[in-house]
């Protein structure tokens, strides 16, 4: 649990979920994060102890930390929605009430999905370069805690008015193009910022990522890109490169700011690769989503346990 996350559920609601899990025969341990690396560390410790299900209550940063702790293990990641916009929870249709979210995961399916990797950091959702990352870096945590998504409005307007394109050599699976890049997103899932879809045909378990690279000269192109993306017309633009890819590489003289799953990166990795079938996730059963191409690996009978299990 990230106790300082925006919109974190009350302890009463979390206790309801805890009581239900114990009634189902689960042995449950609760831990609260106090720093940015705690979610990953707690999850890695859980994986080493072969804990069956690790549920993060927080926003996208908490989900990302847990994913990095569990990647490559047999432990399954779940989430209770909190934060400004828990995009993973929205992608798989989880209820904001902790009890209902936990029930949907425990009585649902277990799936093996891909992750992306940029440098040493894995991501579940996407990595962004350019304007969006500059906006995220400009907003302090205190403002996000007070204002939520509204804290991004002024920095976004400032960046849109002042951002200059960077000439960058972009290689997508080895094919190189020289481009004036305004923003680049390499996604494993579809929703972006909770309001639109930059990579609307991404599939989370197909062994590929989706790269969407916006090019142009300045304010006019930025405004048109934003409008087309909101209308889901951006993939038809001649100034947008959209490709399925296993590897995306950037060669630049001046690095772009970068963010992973909505969290600013201190470094700026030049290479993004897919890590196929690397993370187990719990999802509701019969999930009505085209974001998954493979069948689930476990049904309710395998996650709703008659023997004590650990979460």
VMD Tcl script that draws the C-alpha trace (Angstrom):
set ca {
  {0.00 0.00 0.00}
  {1.24 3.48 -0.89}
  {-0.36 5.42 1.99}
  {0.25 8.84 0.41}
  {-1.09 7.99 -3.05}
  {-3.80 10.25 -4.43}
  {-7.27 8.76 -3.83}
  {-5.94 5.91 -1.69}
  {-8.85 3.85 -0.25}
  {-9.72 4.18 3.40}
  {-8.39 1.65 5.87}
  {-11.94 0.44 6.39}
  {-12.23 -0.49 2.70}
  {-8.84 -2.19 2.74}
  {-9.81 -4.14 5.86}
  {-12.90 -5.44 4.03}
  {-10.66 -6.86 1.32}
  {-8.29 -8.29 3.91}
  {-11.12 -10.02 5.78}
  {-12.48 -11.58 2.58}
  {-9.05 -12.89 1.57}
  {-8.59 -14.53 4.94}
  {-12.05 -16.09 4.70}
  {-10.92 -17.65 1.41}
  {-7.93 -19.26 3.13}
  {-5.24 -16.76 2.18}
  {-2.39 -15.82 4.48}
  {-2.09 -12.06 4.02}
  {0.78 -9.66 4.86}
  {0.32 -5.88 4.44}
  {3.27 -3.54 3.94}
  {3.30 0.25 3.45}
  {5.76 2.00 1.19}
  {7.73 4.93 2.55}
  {10.00 5.63 -0.42}
  {10.07 5.41 -4.21}
  {11.96 2.10 -4.31}
  {9.95 0.27 -1.64}
  {7.31 -1.24 -3.95}
  {9.97 -2.90 -6.11}
  {11.93 -4.09 -3.07}
  {8.86 -5.51 -1.31}
  {7.77 -7.28 -4.51}
  {11.23 -8.75 -5.12}
  {11.29 -10.08 -1.56}
  {7.84 -11.60 -2.08}
  {8.98 -13.28 -5.30}
  {12.01 -14.77 -3.54}
  {9.64 -16.21 -0.94}
  {7.39 -17.65 -3.69}
  {4.38 -15.56 -2.64}
  {1.51 -16.38 -4.99}
  {-0.13 -12.97 -5.41}
  {1.34 -9.50 -4.82}
  {-1.27 -6.72 -4.87}
  {-0.25 -3.08 -5.06}
  {-2.60 -0.37 -3.81}
  {-1.43 2.83 -5.45}
  {-1.05 4.54 -8.80}
  {0.92 3.74 -11.93}
  {4.24 4.24 -10.14}
  {3.34 1.61 -7.54}
  {2.28 -0.82 -10.28}
  {5.55 -0.20 -12.11}
  {7.60 -0.82 -8.97}
  {5.84 -4.11 -8.28}
  {6.21 -5.21 -11.89}
  {9.96 -4.57 -11.72}
  {10.17 -6.63 -8.54}
  {8.21 -9.57 -9.97}
  {9.36 -9.70 -13.60}
  {10.72 -13.11 -14.50}
  {9.25 -14.77 -11.39}
  {6.25 -17.07 -10.86}
  {4.50 -14.59 -8.53}
  {1.41 -12.85 -9.94}
  {0.83 -9.09 -9.89}
  {-2.51 -7.59 -8.91}
  {-3.62 -4.04 -8.14}
  {-6.16 -2.12 -6.10}
  {-6.79 1.17 -7.95}
  {-5.54 4.37 -6.33}
  {-3.35 7.26 -7.44}
  {-4.24 9.88 -10.03}
  {-4.85 7.36 -12.77}
  {-4.12 3.67 -12.29}
  {-4.11 2.96 -16.00}
  {-3.41 -0.76 -15.67}
  {-6.49 -1.15 -13.44}
  {-8.57 0.71 -16.02}
  {-7.21 -1.41 -18.86}
  {-8.39 -4.62 -17.18}
  {-11.64 -3.23 -15.75}
  {-11.00 -3.34 -12.01}
  {-13.42 -1.71 -9.59}
  {-12.11 1.11 -7.38}
  {-13.53 -0.56 -4.27}
  {-10.78 -2.76 -2.82}
  {-13.08 -5.69 -2.00}
  {-14.52 -5.90 -5.51}
  {-11.08 -5.45 -7.09}
  {-9.57 -8.24 -4.99}
  {-12.50 -10.57 -5.70}
  {-12.18 -10.01 -9.46}
  {-8.48 -10.89 -9.31}
  {-8.67 -13.90 -7.00}
  {-11.73 -15.34 -8.78}
  {-10.44 -14.35 -12.18}
  {-7.70 -15.39 -14.59}
  {-3.92 -15.48 -14.54}
  {-2.16 -14.22 -17.67}
  {1.45 -14.00 -18.82}
  {2.16 -10.67 -20.51}
  {5.13 -8.91 -22.06}
  {6.97 -6.00 -20.51}
  {9.07 -3.34 -22.16}
  {12.58 -2.62 -20.95}
  {14.38 0.71 -21.22}
  {17.85 0.52 -19.76}
  {17.37 -1.55 -16.60}
  {13.78 -0.41 -16.05}
  {10.83 -2.54 -17.11}
  {7.45 -1.04 -17.89}
  {3.94 -2.42 -18.12}
  {2.30 0.54 -19.93}
  {4.71 2.71 -21.94}
  {7.81 4.82 -22.09}
  {7.53 8.40 -23.34}
  {10.19 10.75 -24.71}
  {9.93 14.47 -25.33}
  {7.04 16.77 -24.44}
  {5.11 14.47 -22.13}
  {8.22 13.54 -20.15}
  {9.18 17.22 -19.83}
  {5.71 17.95 -18.41}
  {6.00 15.12 -15.87}
  {9.45 16.31 -14.80}
  {8.11 19.84 -14.30}
  {5.41 18.84 -11.80}
  {6.55 18.30 -8.19}
  {5.07 15.43 -6.17}
  {3.51 17.87 -3.71}
  {1.45 19.47 -6.50}
  {0.28 16.07 -7.76}
  {-0.82 15.12 -4.24}
  {-2.83 18.35 -3.86}
  {-4.26 18.85 -7.33}
  {-4.20 15.46 -9.01}
  {-4.35 15.51 -12.81}
  {-5.00 19.28 -12.83}
  {-1.39 19.83 -11.75}
  {-0.29 18.98 -15.32}
  {-2.37 21.60 -17.12}
  {-0.08 24.64 -16.84}
  {3.21 22.73 -17.48}
  {1.58 21.06 -20.50}
  {0.56 24.43 -21.95}
  {4.04 25.86 -21.38}
  {5.74 22.92 -23.06}
  {3.36 23.05 -26.03}
  {4.20 26.72 -26.58}
  {7.96 26.41 -26.18}
  {8.98 22.89 -27.22}
  {11.39 22.61 -30.13}
  {11.83 19.42 -32.18}
  {15.08 17.46 -31.95}
  {16.66 15.87 -35.04}
  {17.04 12.21 -34.07}
  {17.94 9.03 -35.91}
  {15.25 6.50 -35.00}
  {15.76 2.78 -35.69}
  {12.72 0.51 -35.50}
  {13.80 -3.14 -35.71}
  {16.94 -1.98 -37.51}
  {15.29 0.29 -40.08}
  {16.61 3.83 -39.58}
  {14.94 7.17 -40.28}
  {16.10 10.72 -39.54}
  {13.20 12.56 -37.90}
  {12.39 15.89 -36.23}
  {10.93 14.35 -33.08}
  {8.44 16.19 -30.90}
  {7.39 13.19 -28.85}
  {7.81 9.42 -28.96}
  {5.80 6.78 -27.10}
  {6.63 3.09 -27.08}
  {3.66 1.27 -25.59}
  {2.77 -2.19 -24.35}
  {-0.86 -1.24 -23.60}
  {-3.35 1.27 -25.01}
  {-4.64 3.93 -22.63}
  {-2.56 7.08 -22.24}
  {-3.03 9.54 -19.36}
  {-6.48 8.06 -18.84}
  {-7.99 10.20 -21.62}
  {-6.85 8.86 -25.00}
  {-4.97 6.07 -26.76}
  {-1.63 6.79 -28.38}
  {-0.94 3.10 -29.10}
  {-4.56 1.99 -29.69}
  {-3.81 -1.40 -31.26}
  {-1.11 -2.54 -28.84}
  {-1.44 -6.10 -27.56}
  {0.12 -6.85 -24.19}
  {1.13 -10.45 -24.88}
  {2.10 -10.60 -28.58}
  {5.89 -10.32 -28.15}
  {5.93 -6.80 -29.59}
  {5.66 -3.17 -28.53}
  {3.94 -0.38 -30.47}
  {6.01 2.69 -31.35}
  {4.29 6.01 -32.09}
  {6.62 8.88 -33.03}
  {5.30 12.40 -33.57}
  {7.31 14.66 -35.85}
  {7.02 18.33 -36.79}
  {8.39 21.84 -36.46}
  {6.65 23.52 -33.53}
  {3.43 24.79 -31.95}
  {1.21 24.26 -34.98}
  {2.19 20.61 -35.33}
  {1.90 20.03 -31.58}
  {-1.67 21.35 -31.54}
  {-2.70 19.29 -34.59}
  {-1.08 16.15 -33.16}
  {-3.01 16.63 -29.91}
  {-6.32 17.10 -31.74}
  {-5.78 14.10 -34.03}
  {-4.81 11.89 -31.09}
  {-7.93 12.82 -29.14}
  {-9.99 11.99 -32.24}
  {-7.95 8.79 -32.82}
  {-6.84 9.98 -36.25}
  {-3.14 10.38 -35.50}
  {-1.99 7.09 -37.10}
  {-3.15 8.44 -40.49}
  {-0.96 11.55 -40.27}
  {2.13 11.69 -42.53}
  {3.95 13.26 -39.58}
  {3.39 10.23 -37.35}
  {5.38 7.02 -37.57}
  {3.49 4.06 -36.10}
  {5.05 0.60 -36.07}
  {4.93 -2.71 -34.22}
  {8.44 -3.33 -32.97}
  {10.63 -5.58 -30.88}
  {13.36 -2.96 -30.55}
  {13.37 0.84 -30.88}
  {16.65 2.77 -30.77}
  {17.36 6.50 -30.67}
  {20.61 8.15 -31.75}
  {20.79 11.78 -30.63}
  {23.27 14.53 -29.86}
  {21.02 15.94 -27.11}
  {18.97 13.40 -25.09}
  {15.24 13.86 -24.72}
  {13.60 13.80 -21.28}
  {12.00 10.42 -20.60}
  {9.31 8.89 -18.40}
  {8.22 5.32 -17.71}
  {4.63 4.51 -16.71}
  {4.12 8.16 -15.74}
  {7.26 8.43 -13.59}
  {10.18 10.65 -14.65}
  {13.48 8.92 -15.45}
  {16.74 10.49 -14.35}
  {18.58 8.94 -17.27}
  {17.42 8.74 -20.86}
  {17.83 5.24 -22.31}
  {18.60 5.09 -26.01}
  {17.15 1.61 -26.50}
  {13.74 0.10 -25.77}
  {13.15 -3.64 -26.17}
  {10.28 -6.02 -25.54}
  {10.74 -8.78 -22.96}
  {8.18 -11.38 -24.07}
  {6.07 -13.34 -21.60}
  {7.88 -11.94 -18.57}
  {5.17 -10.96 -16.04}
  {2.23 -12.87 -14.54}
  {-0.84 -10.69 -13.91}
  {-4.25 -11.32 -12.36}
  {-7.22 -10.11 -14.38}
  {-11.01 -10.46 -14.13}
  {-12.39 -13.59 -15.79}
  {-13.83 -13.38 -19.30}
  {-12.15 -10.01 -19.76}
  {-13.80 -8.28 -22.77}
  {-10.60 -6.81 -24.17}
  {-8.76 -7.22 -27.45}
  {-5.54 -6.20 -25.68}
  {-4.74 -9.89 -25.04}
  {-4.10 -12.39 -27.81}
  {-3.40 -15.49 -25.71}
  {-5.76 -17.50 -23.51}
  {-5.49 -17.16 -19.75}
  {-3.30 -19.73 -18.02}
  {-5.38 -20.18 -14.86}
  {-9.06 -19.98 -14.17}
  {-10.86 -19.29 -10.93}
  {-10.36 -22.81 -9.60}
  {-6.60 -22.32 -9.60}
  {-6.53 -18.91 -7.92}
  {-9.46 -19.42 -5.56}
  {-7.67 -21.81 -3.30}
  {-8.77 -24.58 -1.00}
  {-5.30 -24.73 0.55}
  {-3.77 -21.70 2.29}
  {-1.88 -19.49 -0.14}
  {0.14 -16.35 0.40}
  {-0.60 -12.84 -0.78}
}
mol new
graphics top color blue
foreach p $ca { graphics top sphere $p radius 0.5 }
foreach p [lrange $ca 0 end-1] q [lrange $ca 1 end] { graphics top cylinder $p $q radius 0.2 }
display resetview
